Amino acid sequence: MADDMASEEAEEELTLSTPPAEEKKQKAGAPEWMATFADLVTLLMCFFVLLFAMSTTQQETYKELVKSLRSALGAEAVPEAGIREGLTMHAVPSEEPSESQAIDELGGMIEKEMEDIVSEVRELVLFNKLGGEVSVTKTEDGIVITLSDLLLFSEGGTNLSEKGNDILRKVAAVLSKLAYHVKIKGHTDSFPISSAVFPSNWELSSARASKVVRLLVQNGVPPQYISAEGYAHYHPIATNDTAKGRALNRRVEIVYERDSIARQFADMGVGK
């Protein structure tokens, strides 16, 4: 009897100390508070993403607003950046262009005109295969069309060659469309000349420039826009110590100065 009671007490004690299998299964895995913490982190992430999205939208909206205002009021009337309280509006500019805008407009038109002249002359050179005898360059001072004296004149003289006559007539067809003053500059090499007709290189260079002027005028270039100048051998573009250098120095230049083009545009009221 005593043994039976001891056995029952031992079984009861074992039952109380051993949890059910179902209870063990419920306590397995992450703690319960982790679920709440994960939800909190997810909500925080969504909150910050939302803030970022809203700030980006406001920035793009502001850019669109500034672009619209610039279009309506002019670029100078809208500040580059705004403030949170609002935009500070400047006075709307008048319809009359400012002096700086007029200068910029005039400069742009002069540059385009010079580029058009250079383009036409280059087409003439390319079409007639004159790459080694005629060249055109655009400088800060204007446009220079250079013709070799070997193309134009006999040695030491002012008689135009047949090919020189033909080329100058084609050049005149381009220049006759331009209402700008053009200078014809004659140059020689440093080899001195002394004859009854040309006592020095001054006379030779001036006579050659005048010969080109007469032919250009005969072929449509307005005489009031053209002049002849002789520079002798005092403005070389190459050395006079070699035959090749002297050949380069013997040349005639057709020069359109930037200032002359600018004055013509100003006389026409461009940029005012």
TORKOL-4160 file (C-alpha; in steps of 0.2 Angstrom, whole numbers, padded with zeros to 4 digits, m for minus):
272
<pt num="1" X="0000" Y="0000" Z="0000"/>
<pt num="2" X="0014" Y="0012" Z="0004"/>
<pt num="3" X="0023" Y="0007" Z="m0012"/>
<pt num="4" X="0008" Y="0011" Z="m0022"/>
<pt num="5" X="0006" Y="0028" Z="m0014"/>
<pt num="6" X="0025" Y="0032" Z="m0017"/>
<pt num="7" X="0023" Y="0027" Z="m0036"/>
<pt num="8" X="0008" Y="0039" Z="m0038"/>
<pt num="9" X="0017" Y="0053" Z="m0030"/>
<pt num="10" X="0032" Y="0051" Z="m0041"/>
<pt num="11" X="0021" Y="0050" Z="m0057"/>
<pt num="12" X="0012" Y="0066" Z="m0051"/>
<pt num="13" X="0028" Y="0075" Z="m0048"/>
<pt num="14" X="0035" Y="0070" Z="m0065"/>
<pt num="15" X="0019" Y="0076" Z="m0074"/>
<pt num="16" X="0020" Y="0093" Z="m0065"/>
<pt num="17" X="0038" Y="0095" Z="m0070"/>
<pt num="18" X="0037" Y="0090" Z="m0088"/>
<pt num="19" X="0028" Y="0103" Z="m0099"/>
<pt num="20" X="0017" Y="0097" Z="m0113"/>
<pt num="21" X="0024" Y="0095" Z="m0130"/>
<pt num="22" X="0012" Y="0108" Z="m0137"/>
<pt num="23" X="0019" Y="0121" Z="m0125"/>
<pt num="24" X="0036" Y="0117" Z="m0130"/>
<pt num="25" X="0031" Y="0119" Z="m0148"/>
<pt num="26" X="0024" Y="0136" Z="m0145"/>
<pt num="27" X="0040" Y="0143" Z="m0137"/>
<pt num="28" X="0051" Y="0138" Z="m0152"/>
<pt num="29" X="0058" Y="0152" Z="m0164"/>
<pt num="30" X="0060" Y="0171" Z="m0162"/>
<pt num="31" X="0053" Y="0180" Z="m0147"/>
<pt num="32" X="0036" Y="0187" Z="m0148"/>
<pt num="33" X="0043" Y="0205" Z="m0147"/>
<pt num="34" X="0053" Y="0203" Z="m0163"/>
<pt num="35" X="0037" Y="0204" Z="m0173"/>
<pt num="36" X="0032" Y="0221" Z="m0166"/>
<pt num="37" X="0050" Y="0228" Z="m0168"/>
<pt num="38" X="0050" Y="0222" Z="m0186"/>
<pt num="39" X="0033" Y="0231" Z="m0189"/>
<pt num="40" X="0040" Y="0247" Z="m0182"/>
<pt num="41" X="0056" Y="0246" Z="m0193"/>
<pt num="42" X="0046" Y="0243" Z="m0208"/>
<pt num="43" X="0034" Y="0258" Z="m0204"/>
<pt num="44" X="0050" Y="0269" Z="m0201"/>
<pt num="45" X="0057" Y="0264" Z="m0218"/>
<pt num="46" X="0041" Y="0268" Z="m0227"/>
<pt num="47" X="0040" Y="0285" Z="m0218"/>
<pt num="48" X="0057" Y="0290" Z="m0224"/>
<pt num="49" X="0054" Y="0284" Z="m0241"/>
<pt num="50" X="0038" Y="0295" Z="m0242"/>
<pt num="51" X="0048" Y="0310" Z="m0235"/>
<pt num="52" X="0061" Y="0308" Z="m0249"/>
<pt num="53" X="0048" Y="0306" Z="m0262"/>
<pt num="54" X="0039" Y="0322" Z="m0257"/>
<pt num="55" X="0055" Y="0332" Z="m0256"/>
<pt num="56" X="0060" Y="0326" Z="m0274"/>
<pt num="57" X="0043" Y="0331" Z="m0281"/>
<pt num="58" X="0044" Y="0348" Z="m0273"/>
<pt num="59" X="0061" Y="0351" Z="m0281"/>
<pt num="60" X="0055" Y="0346" Z="m0298"/>
<pt num="61" X="0039" Y="0356" Z="m0296"/>
<pt num="62" X="0050" Y="0371" Z="m0291"/>
<pt num="63" X="0061" Y="0369" Z="m0306"/>
<pt num="64" X="0045" Y="0368" Z="m0318"/>
<pt num="65" X="0039" Y="0384" Z="m0309"/>
<pt num="66" X="0055" Y="0393" Z="m0312"/>
<pt num="67" X="0056" Y="0387" Z="m0330"/>
<pt num="68" X="0038" Y="0394" Z="m0333"/>
<pt num="69" X="0042" Y="0410" Z="m0325"/>
<pt num="70" X="0058" Y="0412" Z="m0335"/>
<pt num="71" X="0048" Y="0409" Z="m0351"/>
<pt num="72" X="0035" Y="0422" Z="m0346"/>
<pt num="73" X="0045" Y="0436" Z="m0339"/>
<pt num="74" X="0062" Y="0434" Z="m0346"/>
<pt num="75" X="0078" Y="0425" Z="m0338"/>
<pt num="76" X="0084" Y="0440" Z="m0329"/>
<pt num="77" X="0067" Y="0442" Z="m0320"/>
<pt num="78" X="0067" Y="0425" Z="m0310"/>
<pt num="79" X="0080" Y="0421" Z="m0297"/>
<pt num="80" X="0091" Y="0406" Z="m0299"/>
<pt num="81" X="0085" Y="0398" Z="m0282"/>
<pt num="82" X="0070" Y="0401" Z="m0272"/>
<pt num="83" X="0066" Y="0402" Z="m0253"/>
<pt num="84" X="0054" Y="0392" Z="m0243"/>
<pt num="85" X="0043" Y="0407" Z="m0239"/>
<pt num="86" X="0041" Y="0411" Z="m0257"/>
<pt num="87" X="0049" Y="0418" Z="m0273"/>
<pt num="88" X="0056" Y="0436" Z="m0273"/>
<pt num="89" X="0050" Y="0443" Z="m0290"/>
<pt num="90" X="0061" Y="0456" Z="m0299"/>
<pt num="91" X="0054" Y="0470" Z="m0310"/>
<pt num="92" X="0049" Y="0464" Z="m0327"/>
<pt num="93" X="0062" Y="0470" Z="m0340"/>
<pt num="94" X="0056" Y="0482" Z="m0353"/>
<pt num="95" X="0053" Y="0476" Z="m0371"/>
<pt num="96" X="0068" Y="0486" Z="m0377"/>
<pt num="97" X="0084" Y="0476" Z="m0377"/>
<pt num="98" X="0098" Y="0481" Z="m0365"/>
<pt num="99" X="0114" Y="0488" Z="m0372"/>
<pt num="100" X="0123" Y="0472" Z="m0368"/>
<pt num="101" X="0110" Y="0461" Z="m0377"/>
<pt num="102" X="0111" Y="0473" Z="m0392"/>
<pt num="103" X="0130" Y="0471" Z="m0392"/>
<pt num="104" X="0129" Y="0452" Z="m0391"/>
<pt num="105" X="0116" Y="0451" Z="m0405"/>
<pt num="106" X="0127" Y="0462" Z="m0416"/>
<pt num="107" X="0143" Y="0452" Z="m0412"/>
<pt num="108" X="0133" Y="0436" Z="m0417"/>
<pt num="109" X="0127" Y="0443" Z="m0433"/>
<pt num="110" X="0145" Y="0449" Z="m0438"/>
<pt num="111" X="0152" Y="0431" Z="m0434"/>
<pt num="112" X="0139" Y="0423" Z="m0445"/>
<pt num="113" X="0142" Y="0435" Z="m0459"/>
<pt num="114" X="0161" Y="0432" Z="m0458"/>
<pt num="115" X="0158" Y="0413" Z="m0458"/>
<pt num="116" X="0147" Y="0414" Z="m0473"/>
<pt num="117" X="0160" Y="0424" Z="m0483"/>
<pt num="118" X="0173" Y="0411" Z="m0478"/>
<pt num="119" X="0162" Y="0397" Z="m0483"/>
<pt num="120" X="0158" Y="0404" Z="m0500"/>
<pt num="121" X="0177" Y="0408" Z="m0504"/>
<pt num="122" X="0182" Y="0390" Z="m0499"/>
<pt num="123" X="0169" Y="0383" Z="m0510"/>
<pt num="124" X="0176" Y="0393" Z="m0524"/>
<pt num="125" X="0194" Y="0387" Z="m0520"/>
<pt num="126" X="0188" Y="0369" Z="m0519"/>
<pt num="127" X="0178" Y="0370" Z="m0535"/>
<pt num="128" X="0192" Y="0377" Z="m0545"/>
<pt num="129" X="0206" Y="0367" Z="m0537"/>
<pt num="130" X="0216" Y="0382" Z="m0531"/>
<pt num="131" X="0221" Y="0375" Z="m0514"/>
<pt num="132" X="0239" Y="0380" Z="m0516"/>
<pt num="133" X="0236" Y="0397" Z="m0524"/>
<pt num="134" X="0221" Y="0404" Z="m0515"/>
<pt num="135" X="0217" Y="0403" Z="m0496"/>
<pt num="136" X="0205" Y="0411" Z="m0484"/>
<pt num="137" X="0207" Y="0413" Z="m0466"/>
<pt num="138" X="0196" Y="0421" Z="m0452"/>
<pt num="139" X="0205" Y="0430" Z="m0439"/>
<pt num="140" X="0201" Y="0442" Z="m0424"/>
<pt num="141" X="0203" Y="0457" Z="m0436"/>
<pt num="142" X="0193" Y="0450" Z="m0450"/>
<pt num="143" X="0194" Y="0439" Z="m0466"/>
<pt num="144" X="0209" Y="0438" Z="m0477"/>
<pt num="145" X="0209" Y="0430" Z="m0494"/>
<pt num="146" X="0226" Y="0427" Z="m0500"/>
<pt num="147" X="0231" Y="0425" Z="m0519"/>
<pt num="148" X="0248" Y="0420" Z="m0524"/>
<pt num="149" X="0257" Y="0432" Z="m0536"/>
<pt num="150" X="0262" Y="0417" Z="m0547"/>
<pt num="151" X="0243" Y="0414" Z="m0550"/>
<pt num="152" X="0241" Y="0433" Z="m0555"/>
<pt num="153" X="0256" Y="0441" Z="m0562"/>
<pt num="154" X="0271" Y="0439" Z="m0572"/>
<pt num="155" X="0288" Y="0440" Z="m0563"/>
<pt num="156" X="0292" Y="0458" Z="m0558"/>
<pt num="157" X="0277" Y="0465" Z="m0567"/>
<pt num="158" X="0258" Y="0469" Z="m0566"/>
<pt num="159" X="0251" Y="0460" Z="m0581"/>
<pt num="160" X="0238" Y="0448" Z="m0575"/>
<pt num="161" X="0239" Y="0430" Z="m0582"/>
<pt num="162" X="0224" Y="0422" Z="m0591"/>
<pt num="163" X="0221" Y="0411" Z="m0576"/>
<pt num="164" X="0223" Y="0426" Z="m0564"/>
<pt num="165" X="0210" Y="0435" Z="m0574"/>
<pt num="166" X="0198" Y="0421" Z="m0573"/>
<pt num="167" X="0200" Y="0418" Z="m0555"/>
<pt num="168" X="0198" Y="0436" Z="m0550"/>
<pt num="169" X="0182" Y="0437" Z="m0560"/>
<pt num="170" X="0175" Y="0422" Z="m0550"/>
<pt num="171" X="0181" Y="0430" Z="m0534"/>
<pt num="172" X="0172" Y="0447" Z="m0539"/>
<pt num="173" X="0156" Y="0437" Z="m0541"/>
<pt num="174" X="0157" Y="0433" Z="m0523"/>
<pt num="175" X="0163" Y="0450" Z="m0517"/>
<pt num="176" X="0150" Y="0460" Z="m0527"/>
<pt num="177" X="0136" Y="0454" Z="m0516"/>
<pt num="178" X="0145" Y="0461" Z="m0500"/>
<pt num="179" X="0142" Y="0479" Z="m0496"/>
<pt num="180" X="0157" Y="0481" Z="m0484"/>
<pt num="181" X="0173" Y="0490" Z="m0487"/>
<pt num="182" X="0187" Y="0479" Z="m0494"/>
<pt num="183" X="0205" Y="0482" Z="m0494"/>
<pt num="184" X="0217" Y="0475" Z="m0508"/>
<pt num="185" X="0234" Y="0474" Z="m0501"/>
<pt num="186" X="0250" Y="0471" Z="m0512"/>
<pt num="187" X="0265" Y="0463" Z="m0505"/>
<pt num="188" X="0282" Y="0458" Z="m0512"/>
<pt num="189" X="0297" Y="0449" Z="m0506"/>
<pt num="190" X="0313" Y="0457" Z="m0500"/>
<pt num="191" X="0322" Y="0456" Z="m0517"/>
<pt num="192" X="0324" Y="0474" Z="m0522"/>
<pt num="193" X="0317" Y="0480" Z="m0539"/>
<pt num="194" X="0323" Y="0495" Z="m0548"/>
<pt num="195" X="0316" Y="0500" Z="m0565"/>
<pt num="196" X="0310" Y="0515" Z="m0574"/>
<pt num="197" X="0292" Y="0509" Z="m0571"/>
<pt num="198" X="0295" Y="0503" Z="m0553"/>
<pt num="199" X="0309" Y="0512" Z="m0544"/>
<pt num="200" X="0306" Y="0501" Z="m0528"/>
<pt num="201" X="0295" Y="0487" Z="m0521"/>
<pt num="202" X="0283" Y="0501" Z="m0515"/>
<pt num="203" X="0278" Y="0505" Z="m0532"/>
<pt num="204" X="0277" Y="0487" Z="m0538"/>
<pt num="205" X="0266" Y="0482" Z="m0523"/>
<pt num="206" X="0254" Y="0497" Z="m0525"/>
<pt num="207" X="0253" Y="0494" Z="m0544"/>
<pt num="208" X="0248" Y="0476" Z="m0542"/>
<pt num="209" X="0235" Y="0480" Z="m0529"/>
<pt num="210" X="0228" Y="0494" Z="m0540"/>
<pt num="211" X="0227" Y="0481" Z="m0555"/>
<pt num="212" X="0217" Y="0469" Z="m0544"/>
<pt num="213" X="0205" Y="0484" Z="m0539"/>
<pt num="214" X="0202" Y="0489" Z="m0557"/>
<pt num="215" X="0197" Y="0471" Z="m0562"/>
<pt num="216" X="0186" Y="0468" Z="m0547"/>
<pt num="217" X="0177" Y="0485" Z="m0550"/>
<pt num="218" X="0175" Y="0480" Z="m0568"/>
<pt num="219" X="0166" Y="0464" Z="m0562"/>
<pt num="220" X="0153" Y="0471" Z="m0551"/>
<pt num="221" X="0162" Y="0476" Z="m0534"/>
<pt num="222" X="0156" Y="0493" Z="m0529"/>
<pt num="223" X="0170" Y="0506" Z="m0531"/>
<pt num="224" X="0165" Y="0515" Z="m0515"/>
<pt num="225" X="0169" Y="0500" Z="m0505"/>
<pt num="226" X="0186" Y="0496" Z="m0511"/>
<pt num="227" X="0204" Y="0503" Z="m0509"/>
<pt num="228" X="0221" Y="0498" Z="m0514"/>
<pt num="229" X="0236" Y="0498" Z="m0503"/>
<pt num="230" X="0255" Y="0494" Z="m0506"/>
<pt num="231" X="0266" Y="0486" Z="m0492"/>
<pt num="232" X="0282" Y="0482" Z="m0502"/>
<pt num="233" X="0291" Y="0468" Z="m0492"/>
<pt num="234" X="0288" Y="0475" Z="m0474"/>
<pt num="235" X="0274" Y="0463" Z="m0470"/>
<pt num="236" X="0282" Y="0445" Z="m0474"/>
<pt num="237" X="0272" Y="0429" Z="m0469"/>
<pt num="238" X="0288" Y="0418" Z="m0472"/>
<pt num="239" X="0307" Y="0419" Z="m0472"/>
<pt num="240" X="0315" Y="0428" Z="m0487"/>
<pt num="241" X="0330" Y="0417" Z="m0486"/>
<pt num="242" X="0322" Y="0404" Z="m0496"/>
<pt num="243" X="0314" Y="0403" Z="m0513"/>
<pt num="244" X="0298" Y="0395" Z="m0506"/>
<pt num="245" X="0297" Y="0409" Z="m0492"/>
<pt num="246" X="0299" Y="0423" Z="m0505"/>
<pt num="247" X="0286" Y="0415" Z="m0516"/>
<pt num="248" X="0274" Y="0415" Z="m0501"/>
<pt num="249" X="0278" Y="0433" Z="m0497"/>
<pt num="250" X="0274" Y="0439" Z="m0515"/>
<pt num="251" X="0255" Y="0440" Z="m0513"/>
<pt num="252" X="0239" Y="0450" Z="m0515"/>
<pt num="253" X="0227" Y="0450" Z="m0500"/>
<pt num="254" X="0209" Y="0454" Z="m0501"/>
<pt num="255" X="0204" Y="0460" Z="m0483"/>
<pt num="256" X="0187" Y="0462" Z="m0475"/>
<pt num="257" X="0190" Y="0470" Z="m0458"/>
<pt num="258" X="0178" Y="0466" Z="m0444"/>
<pt num="259" X="0176" Y="0484" Z="m0439"/>
<pt num="260" X="0171" Y="0488" Z="m0457"/>
<pt num="261" X="0157" Y="0475" Z="m0456"/>
<pt num="262" X="0152" Y="0481" Z="m0439"/>
<pt num="263" X="0150" Y="0499" Z="m0445"/>
<pt num="264" X="0140" Y="0493" Z="m0460"/>
<pt num="265" X="0128" Y="0483" Z="m0448"/>
<pt num="266" X="0127" Y="0499" Z="m0437"/>
<pt num="267" X="0123" Y="0510" Z="m0451"/>
<pt num="268" X="0108" Y="0498" Z="m0456"/>
<pt num="269" X="0102" Y="0500" Z="m0438"/>
<pt num="270" X="0106" Y="0482" Z="m0433"/>
<pt num="271" X="0107" Y="0479" Z="m0414"/>
<pt num="272" X="0098" Y="0495" Z="m0410"/>
